[in-house]
Amino acid sequence: MRGTTVPQTMRAAGRIADLRWPGSNADTRGLLERMQTLRTAVRAVGRTLAKNWRPHLRKREFLSSAANLATYIGLRRHDLRPIQDHLTTLGLSSLGRCEGHVMATLDAVIHALQQMTGARVPRGRVASVARAMTRDQVLLRRHTNRLFGAPSANRWTRFMVTLPTEAATDYGFVRDLLKHGMDCARINCAHDGPPAWRAMVRNIRRAERETGRPCRILMELGGPKLRTGPVRTGKPLLRIKVRRDAEGRPQQPTQVILDASAQAGHAAPTGKAGGSAPARIAVERAWLDHLRAGDAVELVDLRGRERRLAVGKRLSDTARLARASRGAWIDETTVLTHAPRRGMGRGGGTTTVGAIAAPPLEIRLENDDLLLLTREVVPGEPKRVSKRGETLAPARISCSEPQIFSTLKVGHHVWIDDGKIGALVEALNERGAWLRVTHARPGGERIGPGKGLNFPDTEIPLPALSASDLADLDLAARHADIIGFSFVRSAADMDELVRALAKRGRPSLGLIAKIETRAAVNNLPEIIIHGAGSHAFGVMIARGDLAVEIGYERLAEIQEEILWLCEAAHVPVVWATQVLEGLVKRGRPSRAEISDAAMSERAECVMLNKGPYLFQALSVLDNVVARMQFHQRKKTARFRALHW
C-alpha cells in the first residue's frame, strides 16, 4: 500500500472533516453529504489505480478483485475514525469490515442515510448492493480453490507442512501426514537437493492415490537469502545429554531416535522454540528391524561407561524411538548390542554406530563482542583467547553473498539467526565488515553455519532469481503445483518469475509470494496485481524474517495490514512461521501458541514446520481451527449460540 502512488489532489479531495455528533436531521444530512464526498474520492482513486494496473491483468476473472483492491486503497488513504464513531451511533456499518466489498459497503451506508433523511431509494439499487456484498466470499473461495484445491470436509482453512529430509526415504511418514490432514506439502529448495525433492514428490503422489486425499505440492525457491557460511568442524562425536537437577541427578530420560534412513546421525539440535529435538543414531536397517518395544540396547561409551537405551515405539519404517536415563558420548566405533525382553528369544546381535555428522565448532557471541563478517568464503572460527582471557583474534564467519559488501555502510544494522544476535557495522575494509554485537542474551548466543543474515538498512544488490533458483525452477515447473517465491521485493521481481515460468511452458502454475522484507510490504499491492493478474496466486506472511526486517514490535500491525490488503484483492493468505512451534518441537504448546493458532483461522492456509511431534500438532491445529471457524470469519465475529 505504501508503494502505490496517488495524486495529491485526489487525496485532498477526499479528506473527511471532523463531524458533530449526529442527532438532528440536519446532522444526518451532513453525514450523508460527507459519505457521498468520500465515495466520490474513493471511486476516483480506484479508477486511476485500476487503469494503471489494467495492462498486467491477463486473467479476466481477477478484474473485479483488482478493482476492489484499488478502491480499498483509495478508502484507506483517509483517517476514517471520526466518521466511524458517528456511523456506529446510528446503528450503521462502521466500514470496519468492508475489505472484500468496499463500494457496496459505502453504497449501503449511503442508502441507509438517505432513507433516514426521508429520501426514497429504489429497491433495485438496494438489491444490487446486497448481491455485491456476497460476491467477495465467492471470489475468495474460488481463488483459494484454484491455488490449493478443494477444502477438507470439516474445515475451510488448509494445512501446509514443511517436509523434512526423511520424507524422501520414508513413504509411511508422508502417507501419515496426509491422513493427519496435510493439504499442501512444502518442499524447501534451500535444503536437501533434486534427488530428495523428486523422491518426496513420488511419495506424495503415491500417498494421494492410496489415501484418496488430494495434496498440492509447493516447491519454494531459495531466493536471495543471505546466510552465514561454513564453520570449521570438530570431531564426529555424538552426545546423548540427560537433563539434571540442581544437585546433578538425572531428572527424566531423554529421547533418542535409532535411524536406519542412511542419513548421518547427529546430536540433539536446539529447536527454535527453546527445546531440543531428539538425537539421531545411525544404525543398520536389518538390525533395527529386530528391535521391539520393551527391548534394550546396550553400549559402552567413549569414557568406558556402560549405558542402556530402552526401546520404545516405532516411528516409521526406518526409525524407532528409544530413551536414555544416563548421558553418553559415542562415536563411529561404538558398538550397540540388542538385548531383548526376557522370554522373547534371541536378539538381533550387534551393530556399529553409523556415520555421525561432525558438529561445527561453537562460535559464541556476547554483547560488545567483535565479529568479522569476511568477504572471503572461509570456514568460520570462534574467537581466540589467551590464558589470561584476553581476546587474541575475534570470531569470524563468512557471508553466502559477497555482493552485500558493495552497499553495506558503517552504522547499518545486521541481524543474525532470526534476530537472536543484533550488531552494528563498525568498520569496513578489505577483509570484510567488522560488526559490534549489540543484542545477545546473557551468557551469549551461538552462531552456526547456514543461519540467516538480515540487513534491514541495506539495499540488497542481488537478482530476484539466481542461477541456482532458475536451475531449481526447471525441476519445480515439472513437478510442483505451486511455486513459492522467497524474498520477492517488487512487481518487477514478480514479472521476472512469470516470464521464467512462461519460458518453461507453465504459464498457469500457482504462485505464492513470501512477504518477508520491508520492500515487499511497501510494494504489496503491485506484487499482488502482477502475480494474481496472470496466475493462481497467494501470499505467505513469513513472520520470521519479516519481524527481523521491520522490528518485532511492528509485526502484529503489519500482519494485519497484509491480511486486509489480501482480503480486498480476494487473495488467499498463508499464515506461517512458528505456528505451534513448541508442540512441534518438544511436544507441548504454550498458551500464546494456542491463541496464535486460533487466530490463524482468519487465513486460508496455515503452515507447520517440521519437528518430532508434527502429527500431534496437526491434530491439535485441526481441532482448534475447526472450532474457531464457527466463531469468526476474517475480522467478523460469528455469534453461534453459547451454551452455559
DONU-485067 format. One record per residue (C-alpha): residue number from 1; x, y, z. Coordinates in Angstrom, 2 decimals, always signed. Example, Ala and Ser with C-alpha at 12.3 -4.5 7.8 and 13.67 -1.06 7.14 Angstrom:
! residues 2
1,+12.30,-4.50,+7.80
2,+13.67,-1.06,+7.14
This chain:
! residues 644
1,+0.00,+0.00,+0.00
2,+2.88,+2.36,+0.74
3,+4.33,+1.74,-2.72
4,+1.16,+2.82,-4.53
5,+1.23,+6.48,-5.53
6,-1.95,+8.56,-5.70
7,-2.11,+12.16,-6.98
8,-2.07,+14.66,-4.14
9,-5.21,+16.38,-5.45
10,-7.16,+13.13,-5.13
11,-6.02,+12.65,-1.56
12,-7.03,+16.19,-0.66
13,-10.41,+15.88,-2.34
14,-11.48,+13.04,-0.08
15,-10.35,+14.26,+3.33
16,-13.02,+13.87,+5.97
17,-13.54,+16.84,+8.29
18,-14.46,+16.37,+11.92
19,-18.21,+15.92,+12.36
20,-20.61,+16.96,+15.08
21,-22.28,+14.16,+16.95
22,-25.33,+13.26,+14.80
23,-28.64,+13.76,+16.45
24,-30.78,+16.06,+14.34
25,-31.94,+15.51,+10.79
26,-29.51,+18.23,+9.72
27,-26.64,+16.28,+11.28
28,-27.72,+13.17,+9.40
29,-27.85,+15.12,+6.14
30,-24.36,+16.46,+6.85
31,-23.12,+12.95,+7.46
32,-24.74,+11.83,+4.22
33,-23.00,+14.59,+2.27
34,-19.64,+13.64,+3.70
35,-20.22,+9.96,+2.91
36,-21.06,+10.90,-0.67
37,-17.91,+13.04,-0.86
38,-15.90,+10.12,+0.47
39,-17.43,+7.77,-2.09
40,-16.56,+10.13,-4.94
41,-12.93,+10.42,-3.79
42,-12.57,+6.67,-3.28
43,-14.09,+5.97,-6.68
44,-11.68,+8.40,-8.38
45,-8.60,+6.83,-6.79
46,-9.88,+3.35,-7.55
47,-10.44,+4.13,-11.22
48,-6.98,+5.68,-11.59
49,-5.23,+2.72,-9.99
50,-7.31,+0.18,-11.91
51,-6.43,+1.92,-15.18
52,-2.71,+1.80,-14.32
53,-2.96,-1.88,-13.40
54,-5.01,-2.96,-16.43
55,-2.02,-3.98,-18.65
56,-0.96,-6.52,-16.00
57,-4.38,-8.15,-15.61
58,-4.35,-11.03,-18.08
59,-6.93,-13.08,-16.19
60,-10.41,-11.66,-16.72
61,-11.70,-13.37,-13.59
62,-9.38,-11.20,-11.46
63,-10.59,-7.86,-12.86
64,-13.29,-7.26,-10.25
65,-10.94,-8.24,-7.43
66,-8.30,-5.82,-8.70
67,-10.93,-3.07,-8.88
68,-11.95,-3.73,-5.27
69,-8.31,-3.64,-4.14
70,-7.93,-0.27,-5.88
71,-10.96,+1.18,-4.13
72,-9.80,-0.23,-0.78
73,-6.50,+1.60,-1.19
74,-8.49,+4.75,-2.01
75,-10.56,+4.29,+1.15
76,-7.55,+3.72,+3.40
77,-5.95,+6.98,+2.27
78,-8.32,+8.65,+4.77
79,-8.41,+8.64,+8.55
80,-11.94,+7.33,+8.97
81,-12.08,+7.19,+12.75
82,-14.27,+10.31,+13.29
83,-16.86,+9.21,+10.76
84,-16.83,+5.62,+12.05
85,-17.90,+6.73,+15.52
86,-20.81,+8.71,+14.06
87,-22.00,+5.82,+11.90
88,-21.94,+3.46,+14.88
89,-24.21,+5.69,+16.96
90,-26.82,+5.44,+14.19
91,-26.62,+1.65,+14.14
92,-24.96,+1.64,+10.71
93,-21.88,-0.12,+9.40
94,-18.71,+1.46,+10.72
95,-16.89,+0.44,+7.49
96,-14.56,-1.71,+9.62
97,-15.25,-4.95,+7.76
98,-15.58,-3.72,+4.20
99,-12.31,-5.14,+2.79
100,-13.94,-7.56,+0.37
101,-16.68,-5.20,-0.89
102,-15.69,-1.57,-0.49
103,-18.08,+0.24,-2.85
104,-21.01,-1.94,-1.82
105,-20.44,-1.05,+1.84
106,-20.23,+2.65,+1.07
107,-23.41,+2.42,-1.01
108,-25.25,+0.51,+1.72
109,-24.41,+3.19,+4.29
110,-25.38,+5.99,+1.90
111,-28.70,+4.29,+1.13
112,-29.48,+3.97,+4.84
113,-28.64,+7.63,+5.47
114,-30.79,+8.68,+2.51
115,-33.74,+6.77,+3.91
116,-33.13,+8.32,+7.35
117,-33.41,+11.78,+5.78
118,-36.67,+10.88,+4.05
119,-35.32,+10.16,+0.58
120,-36.55,+7.16,-1.39
121,-34.02,+4.51,-2.51
122,-35.10,+2.25,-5.39
123,-35.33,-1.43,-4.47
124,-33.15,-2.37,-7.43
125,-30.23,-0.39,-6.07
126,-30.61,-1.97,-2.63
127,-30.74,-5.45,-4.17
128,-27.68,-4.70,-6.30
129,-25.68,-3.73,-3.22
130,-26.78,-6.88,-1.40
131,-25.57,-9.05,-4.27
132,-22.22,-7.25,-4.41
133,-21.68,-7.75,-0.67
134,-21.97,-11.52,-1.01
135,-19.76,-11.75,-4.09
136,-16.48,-11.29,-2.19
137,-16.72,-14.61,-0.38
138,-17.46,-16.37,-3.66
139,-14.39,-14.81,-5.28
140,-12.11,-15.57,-2.33
141,-13.22,-19.20,-2.23
142,-12.84,-19.52,-5.99
143,-9.31,-18.10,-5.97
144,-8.35,-20.23,-2.96
145,-9.67,-23.42,-4.54
146,-7.70,-22.74,-7.71
147,-4.49,-22.42,-5.73
148,-4.93,-25.11,-3.05
149,-7.71,-27.35,-4.35
150,-10.99,-28.11,-2.60
151,-11.04,-27.82,+1.22
152,-11.49,-30.64,+3.73
153,-14.98,-31.61,+4.77
154,-14.64,-30.31,+8.35
155,-12.68,-27.09,+7.83
156,-12.18,-24.35,+5.28
157,-8.57,-23.50,+6.23
158,-5.90,-25.60,+4.54
159,-2.84,-27.04,+6.30
160,+0.62,-26.77,+4.76
161,+3.53,-28.82,+6.13
162,+7.25,-28.28,+5.53
163,+8.68,-31.68,+4.61
164,+11.79,-32.88,+6.46
165,+14.54,-34.86,+4.74
166,+13.02,-38.17,+5.86
167,+10.01,-37.53,+3.59
168,+12.29,-38.57,+0.70
169,+13.03,-42.02,+2.14
170,+10.08,-42.84,+4.40
171,+6.87,-43.27,+2.43
172,+4.90,-44.21,+5.55
173,+5.72,-40.86,+7.12
174,+4.36,-38.98,+4.09
175,+1.23,-41.13,+3.94
176,+0.54,-40.44,+7.61
177,+0.91,-36.69,+7.03
178,-1.93,-36.84,+4.52
179,-4.02,-38.95,+6.89
180,-3.50,-36.36,+9.63
181,-4.77,-33.53,+7.42
182,-1.93,-32.14,+5.32
183,-3.44,-30.36,+2.30
184,-0.24,-28.90,+0.84
185,+3.32,-30.21,+1.11
186,+6.08,-27.59,+1.16
187,+9.44,-28.60,-0.30
188,+12.04,-26.01,+0.63
189,+14.57,-25.86,-2.21
190,+17.07,-24.17,+0.12
191,+17.65,-27.62,+1.65
192,+18.27,-31.20,+0.51
193,+18.61,-31.42,-3.30
194,+16.99,-32.56,-6.56
195,+17.20,-36.34,-5.85
196,+15.48,-35.85,-2.48
197,+12.87,-33.49,-3.98
198,+11.96,-36.00,-6.68
199,+11.63,-38.74,-4.07
200,+9.38,-36.53,-1.94
201,+7.17,-35.82,-4.95
202,+6.89,-39.55,-5.74
203,+5.91,-40.31,-2.15
204,+3.28,-37.55,-2.11
205,+1.70,-38.68,-5.38
206,+1.64,-42.29,-4.20
207,+0.08,-41.24,-0.87
208,-2.58,-39.27,-2.75
209,-3.58,-42.37,-4.69
210,-3.61,-44.67,-1.68
211,-5.38,-42.36,+0.78
212,-7.74,-40.70,-1.68
213,-6.74,-37.30,-0.24
214,-5.50,-34.65,-2.70
215,-2.36,-32.75,-1.74
216,-0.86,-29.79,-3.58
217,+2.93,-29.58,-3.80
218,+4.62,-26.24,-3.14
219,+8.26,-26.04,-4.19
220,+9.76,-22.93,-2.67
221,+12.77,-21.35,-4.36
222,+15.63,-20.41,-2.04
223,+15.75,-16.83,-3.31
224,+18.39,-14.24,-2.42
225,+18.58,-15.38,+1.19
226,+21.78,-14.23,+2.85
227,+23.24,-16.82,+5.19
228,+26.32,-17.41,+7.24
229,+28.96,-19.57,+5.59
230,+30.54,-22.83,+6.78
231,+32.12,-23.22,+10.22
232,+35.20,-25.31,+10.95
233,+34.09,-28.70,+12.26
234,+35.27,-30.71,+15.22
235,+35.44,-34.47,+15.70
236,+32.45,-36.65,+14.65
237,+31.10,-37.22,+18.15
238,+27.50,-37.62,+19.32
239,+26.49,-36.70,+22.83
240,+23.36,-38.03,+24.49
241,+22.55,-35.40,+27.07
242,+20.19,-36.00,+30.01
243,+18.71,-33.08,+31.91
244,+19.82,-32.93,+35.54
245,+18.51,-31.22,+38.67
246,+20.35,-28.69,+40.83
247,+22.26,-31.50,+42.58
248,+23.35,-33.12,+39.32
249,+20.94,-36.07,+39.41
250,+19.16,-37.12,+36.17
251,+15.63,-35.67,+36.10
252,+13.98,-37.75,+33.38
253,+15.00,-39.97,+30.44
254,+15.90,-38.23,+27.21
255,+14.64,-39.39,+23.83
256,+16.91,-40.80,+21.13
257,+15.94,-41.91,+17.62
258,+17.55,-45.02,+16.16
259,+17.65,-44.13,+12.47
260,+18.18,-46.54,+9.54
261,+17.44,-44.00,+6.78
262,+21.14,-43.90,+5.71
263,+21.40,-40.30,+6.94
264,+24.29,-39.37,+9.23
265,+23.48,-39.31,+12.92
266,+23.73,-36.14,+14.98
267,+23.30,-34.78,+18.48
268,+20.06,-33.18,+19.57
269,+19.79,-29.79,+17.83
270,+18.37,-26.88,+19.76
271,+14.84,-26.18,+18.50
272,+13.66,-22.65,+17.67
273,+11.08,-22.93,+20.40
274,+13.75,-23.35,+23.02
275,+13.50,-27.13,+23.41
276,+15.52,-29.86,+21.72
277,+14.67,-32.39,+19.04
278,+15.99,-35.91,+19.81
279,+19.50,-37.01,+18.89
280,+19.60,-39.48,+15.99
281,+21.91,-42.52,+15.95
282,+22.51,-44.07,+12.53
283,+22.11,-47.87,+12.56
284,+21.68,-50.71,+10.07
285,+18.15,-51.43,+8.84
286,+18.38,-55.21,+9.34
287,+19.47,-54.72,+12.96
288,+16.74,-52.13,+13.63
289,+14.05,-54.50,+12.33
290,+14.76,-56.94,+15.19
291,+14.02,-54.35,+17.88
292,+10.70,-54.43,+19.71
293,+9.15,-52.08,+22.25
294,+10.40,-53.06,+25.70
295,+13.76,-54.34,+24.46
296,+17.04,-52.67,+25.39
297,+20.16,-51.55,+23.55
298,+23.42,-51.81,+25.48
299,+26.67,-49.96,+24.80
300,+29.94,-48.85,+26.33
301,+30.55,-45.16,+25.65
302,+33.84,-43.40,+24.90
303,+34.51,-42.87,+28.59
304,+34.17,-46.58,+29.32
305,+30.75,-46.24,+30.96
306,+28.09,-48.90,+30.46
307,+24.86,-47.43,+29.16
308,+21.44,-48.84,+28.30
309,+18.72,-47.48,+25.97
310,+15.08,-48.53,+26.48
311,+13.47,-49.26,+23.09
312,+10.13,-47.57,+22.51
313,+7.58,-47.28,+19.70
314,+8.33,-47.44,+16.00
315,+8.11,-44.01,+14.36
316,+8.39,-45.18,+10.77
317,+9.85,-47.97,+8.64
318,+13.35,-46.62,+9.27
319,+13.12,-45.06,+12.72
320,+12.40,-46.21,+16.26
321,+12.25,-44.21,+19.47
322,+14.45,-45.06,+22.45
323,+15.07,-43.48,+25.86
324,+18.30,-42.95,+27.76
325,+18.33,-42.49,+31.54
326,+22.01,-41.54,+31.64
327,+24.18,-39.44,+29.35
328,+26.75,-40.87,+26.96
329,+29.41,-39.93,+24.40
330,+29.58,-42.13,+21.29
331,+31.47,-42.14,+18.00
332,+31.54,-44.25,+14.84
333,+33.35,-47.11,+16.64
334,+30.72,-47.55,+19.37
335,+29.05,-50.99,+19.33
336,+25.31,-51.37,+20.02
337,+24.02,-54.67,+21.36
338,+20.37,-55.73,+21.14
339,+19.10,-57.11,+24.48
340,+15.53,-58.44,+24.04
341,+12.98,-58.65,+26.80
342,+13.11,-61.76,+28.94
343,+11.37,-64.64,+27.25
344,+11.40,-63.03,+23.82
345,+14.12,-65.25,+22.33
346,+17.47,-64.29,+20.85
347,+18.23,-60.72,+19.89
348,+19.37,-59.22,+16.63
349,+23.04,-59.22,+17.59
350,+25.26,-56.18,+17.43
351,+25.89,-53.29,+15.09
352,+28.37,-50.46,+14.92
353,+27.11,-46.91,+15.04
354,+26.90,-45.45,+11.53
355,+28.18,-42.14,+10.23
356,+28.00,-39.15,+12.56
357,+27.84,-35.61,+11.21
358,+30.85,-33.74,+12.54
359,+29.46,-30.81,+14.54
360,+30.71,-27.30,+13.84
361,+32.88,-25.60,+16.42
362,+30.92,-23.39,+18.77
363,+31.08,-19.66,+17.98
364,+29.55,-17.84,+20.93
365,+28.94,-14.10,+20.83
366,+28.15,-11.78,+23.73
367,+27.23,-8.12,+23.88
368,+30.09,-5.84,+22.83
369,+31.99,-8.70,+21.13
370,+33.55,-8.06,+17.73
371,+32.68,-10.32,+14.78
372,+34.37,-10.25,+11.40
373,+31.96,-10.90,+8.53
374,+34.50,-11.93,+5.91
375,+34.46,-11.23,+2.20
376,+36.28,-14.48,+1.55
377,+34.33,-17.74,+1.91
378,+36.50,-19.44,+4.55
379,+35.36,-21.64,+7.44
380,+34.24,-19.62,+10.42
381,+36.08,-19.87,+13.72
382,+35.41,-18.84,+17.32
383,+37.45,-16.07,+18.87
384,+40.92,-16.99,+20.11
385,+41.54,-16.18,+23.74
386,+44.79,-16.12,+25.73
387,+45.28,-17.97,+29.01
388,+44.55,-14.68,+30.74
389,+41.21,-14.40,+28.99
390,+42.33,-11.67,+26.59
391,+40.95,-11.79,+23.03
392,+43.76,-12.52,+20.58
393,+41.55,-12.64,+17.48
394,+37.81,-12.00,+17.13
395,+35.38,-14.59,+15.87
396,+34.83,-14.68,+12.12
397,+32.27,-16.07,+9.71
398,+31.59,-15.58,+6.01
399,+28.51,-14.42,+4.12
400,+26.94,-16.52,+1.36
401,+26.71,-13.50,-0.96
402,+29.83,-11.30,-1.04
403,+27.93,-8.71,-3.14
404,+26.41,-7.35,+0.07
405,+29.69,-5.59,+0.90
406,+29.24,-3.21,-2.05
407,+26.24,-1.50,-0.39
408,+26.90,-2.12,+3.31
409,+27.71,+1.06,+5.25
410,+29.13,+1.88,+8.66
411,+26.24,+2.19,+11.12
412,+23.96,-0.28,+9.30
413,+22.17,-2.89,+11.39
414,+22.82,-6.60,+10.92
415,+20.65,-9.33,+12.43
416,+21.74,-12.96,+12.61
417,+19.71,-16.18,+13.05
418,+16.17,-14.76,+13.04
419,+17.20,-11.81,+15.18
420,+18.86,-13.74,+18.00
421,+22.01,-11.68,+17.50
422,+21.99,-7.99,+16.62
423,+25.03,-5.95,+15.57
424,+26.13,-2.67,+14.02
425,+28.69,-2.28,+11.26
426,+31.63,-0.61,+13.00
427,+34.16,-0.65,+10.16
428,+34.67,-1.91,+6.60
429,+37.97,-2.89,+4.99
430,+39.45,-5.37,+2.53
431,+38.83,-8.27,+4.93
432,+35.15,-7.57,+5.36
433,+32.74,-5.91,+7.78
434,+33.61,-5.59,+11.46
435,+30.42,-5.99,+13.47
436,+29.95,-4.89,+17.07
437,+27.38,-7.10,+18.84
438,+24.63,-5.01,+20.41
439,+21.99,-7.64,+21.10
440,+22.59,-11.07,+22.64
441,+21.10,-12.74,+25.68
442,+23.14,-13.02,+28.91
443,+25.70,-15.77,+28.52
444,+25.88,-15.20,+24.78
445,+24.31,-16.67,+21.67
446,+25.78,-19.33,+19.43
447,+26.15,-18.70,+15.72
448,+26.40,-21.57,+13.28
449,+26.59,-22.25,+9.55
450,+23.61,-21.56,+7.30
451,+21.97,-19.06,+9.67
452,+20.01,-16.19,+8.18
453,+21.56,-12.74,+7.81
454,+19.27,-9.73,+7.62
455,+20.38,-6.24,+6.59
456,+17.27,-4.06,+7.09
457,+19.11,-0.80,+6.34
458,+20.85,-2.08,+3.21
459,+19.58,-2.39,-0.35
460,+20.43,-5.94,-1.37
461,+22.18,-5.90,-4.79
462,+21.00,-9.37,-5.80
463,+18.76,-10.60,-8.63
464,+15.30,-11.85,-7.75
465,+16.15,-15.23,-9.32
466,+19.71,-16.50,-9.06
467,+21.24,-19.07,-11.42
468,+20.58,-21.66,-8.71
469,+16.92,-20.61,-8.46
470,+16.47,-20.92,-12.23
471,+18.02,-24.40,-12.20
472,+15.68,-25.40,-9.36
473,+12.77,-23.89,-11.29
474,+13.45,-26.29,-14.17
475,+12.61,-29.19,-11.86
476,+9.87,-27.41,-9.90
477,+8.00,-26.41,-13.06
478,+7.71,-30.10,-13.98
479,+6.70,-31.48,-10.59
480,+5.10,-28.76,-8.44
481,+1.57,-27.38,-8.34
482,+2.70,-24.11,-6.74
483,+5.96,-22.15,-6.84
484,+6.98,-20.30,-3.69
485,+8.81,-17.03,-4.38
486,+11.16,-16.21,-1.50
487,+12.27,-12.65,-0.76
488,+10.20,-11.07,-3.52
489,+10.67,-7.31,-3.29
490,+8.74,-5.70,-6.14
491,+6.35,-6.15,-9.03
492,+9.38,-6.35,-11.32
493,+10.56,-9.40,-9.36
494,+7.16,-11.00,-9.85
495,+7.28,-10.27,-13.58
496,+10.65,-11.99,-13.77
497,+9.24,-15.19,-12.27
498,+6.16,-15.05,-14.53
499,+8.43,-14.81,-17.60
500,+10.63,-17.65,-16.36
501,+7.59,-19.93,-15.98
502,+6.29,-18.97,-19.42
503,+9.63,-19.99,-20.91
504,+9.25,-23.37,-19.21
505,+5.77,-23.91,-20.60
506,+3.96,-23.42,-17.28
507,+2.21,-20.03,-17.64
508,-0.65,-21.03,-15.33
509,+1.26,-22.63,-12.44
510,+0.21,-21.40,-8.98
511,+2.38,-18.79,-7.25
512,+2.86,-17.80,-3.61
513,+4.77,-14.61,-2.81
514,+6.57,-14.73,+0.53
515,+6.36,-11.33,+2.20
516,+9.44,-11.05,+4.39
517,+11.10,-7.70,+3.63
518,+10.28,-4.03,+4.08
519,+10.30,-3.56,+0.31
520,+7.74,-6.33,-0.16
521,+5.40,-4.74,+2.39
522,+5.72,-1.34,+0.72
523,+5.07,-2.81,-2.75
524,+2.46,-5.40,-1.79
525,-0.47,-4.09,-3.94
526,+1.64,-4.18,-7.10
527,+3.07,-7.59,-6.19
528,-0.49,-8.89,-5.87
529,-1.59,-7.37,-9.18
530,+1.39,-8.68,-11.16
531,+1.05,-12.13,-9.61
532,-2.71,-12.68,-9.41
533,-3.19,-10.93,-12.75
534,-1.70,-13.91,-14.56
535,-1.59,-16.91,-12.16
536,-3.47,-18.60,-9.36
537,-1.89,-16.63,-6.56
538,-1.43,-16.40,-2.81
539,+0.60,-14.50,-0.22
540,+2.61,-16.02,+2.62
541,+3.24,-13.91,+5.71
542,+6.76,-15.13,+6.54
543,+6.75,-13.79,+10.07
544,+10.31,-14.84,+10.96
545,+12.33,-12.72,+8.54
546,+9.59,-10.09,+8.41
547,+9.84,-9.49,+12.16
548,+13.60,-9.03,+11.89
549,+13.24,-6.66,+8.93
550,+10.55,-4.38,+10.35
551,+11.05,-4.91,+14.09
552,+9.12,-7.31,+16.33
553,+7.06,-4.50,+17.83
554,+5.50,-3.80,+14.41
555,+4.90,-7.40,+13.33
556,+1.30,-7.66,+14.55
557,+0.35,-4.38,+12.88
558,+1.94,-5.26,+9.53
559,+0.47,-8.75,+9.64
560,-2.99,-7.21,+9.92
561,-2.32,-4.83,+7.03
562,-1.25,-7.75,+4.83
563,-4.41,-9.67,+5.74
564,-6.59,-6.64,+4.91
565,-4.99,-5.99,+1.53
566,-5.20,-9.65,+0.53
567,-8.86,-9.83,+1.56
568,-9.55,-6.73,-0.52
569,-7.97,-8.50,-3.51
570,-9.75,-11.80,-2.68
571,-6.30,-13.44,-2.49
572,-5.62,-16.37,-0.13
573,-3.09,-15.93,+2.68
574,-0.70,-18.44,+4.26
575,-0.13,-17.86,+8.00
576,+3.45,-19.07,+8.51
577,+6.42,-19.27,+10.89
578,+6.45,-20.92,+14.33
579,+2.79,-21.97,+14.39
580,+2.51,-24.35,+17.39
581,+6.31,-24.44,+17.40
582,+6.58,-25.64,+20.99
583,+4.24,-28.54,+20.27
584,+6.00,-29.45,+17.03
585,+9.48,-29.32,+18.54
586,+9.08,-30.55,+22.11
587,+5.60,-31.99,+22.45
588,+3.77,-29.22,+24.33
589,+2.43,-25.86,+23.17
590,+2.47,-22.60,+25.06
591,-0.78,-20.76,+25.77
592,+0.31,-18.00,+23.39
593,+0.80,-20.57,+20.62
594,-2.74,-21.88,+21.04
595,-4.07,-18.31,+20.78
596,-1.94,-17.76,+17.66
597,-3.29,-20.99,+16.14
598,-6.85,-19.84,+16.85
599,-6.24,-16.52,+15.10
600,-4.65,-18.32,+12.14
601,-8.14,-19.44,+11.09
602,-8.54,-15.99,+9.55
603,-6.05,-17.06,+6.87
604,-6.86,-19.53,+4.11
605,-3.85,-21.72,+4.87
606,-1.69,-22.36,+7.96
607,+1.87,-23.67,+7.74
608,+3.55,-26.03,+10.22
609,+7.29,-26.55,+10.26
610,+9.00,-29.92,+10.65
611,+9.59,-31.47,+14.05
612,+9.32,-34.74,+16.01
613,+5.74,-34.06,+17.16
614,+4.32,-32.99,+13.82
615,+1.40,-35.46,+13.84
616,+0.25,-34.25,+17.26
617,+0.48,-30.66,+16.06
618,-1.67,-31.41,+13.02
619,-4.33,-32.98,+15.25
620,-4.35,-30.04,+17.67
621,-4.42,-27.49,+14.85
622,-7.32,-29.30,+13.20
623,-9.26,-29.22,+16.47
624,-8.58,-25.52,+17.12
625,-9.23,-24.30,+13.58
626,-12.38,-26.39,+13.10
627,-13.83,-24.88,+16.27
628,-12.82,-21.29,+15.53
629,-14.43,-21.24,+12.10
630,-17.81,-21.18,+13.89
631,-16.78,-18.06,+15.82
632,-15.03,-15.88,+13.25
633,-14.80,-15.19,+9.54
634,-11.90,-12.92,+8.76
635,-12.50,-9.86,+11.01
636,-16.16,-10.64,+11.58
637,-17.26,-12.34,+14.80
638,-19.88,-15.02,+14.21
639,-22.34,-15.48,+17.04
640,-23.04,-19.18,+17.33
641,-25.28,-19.87,+20.34
642,-23.30,-20.20,+23.57
643,-24.30,-22.95,+25.99
644,-23.60,-22.11,+29.62
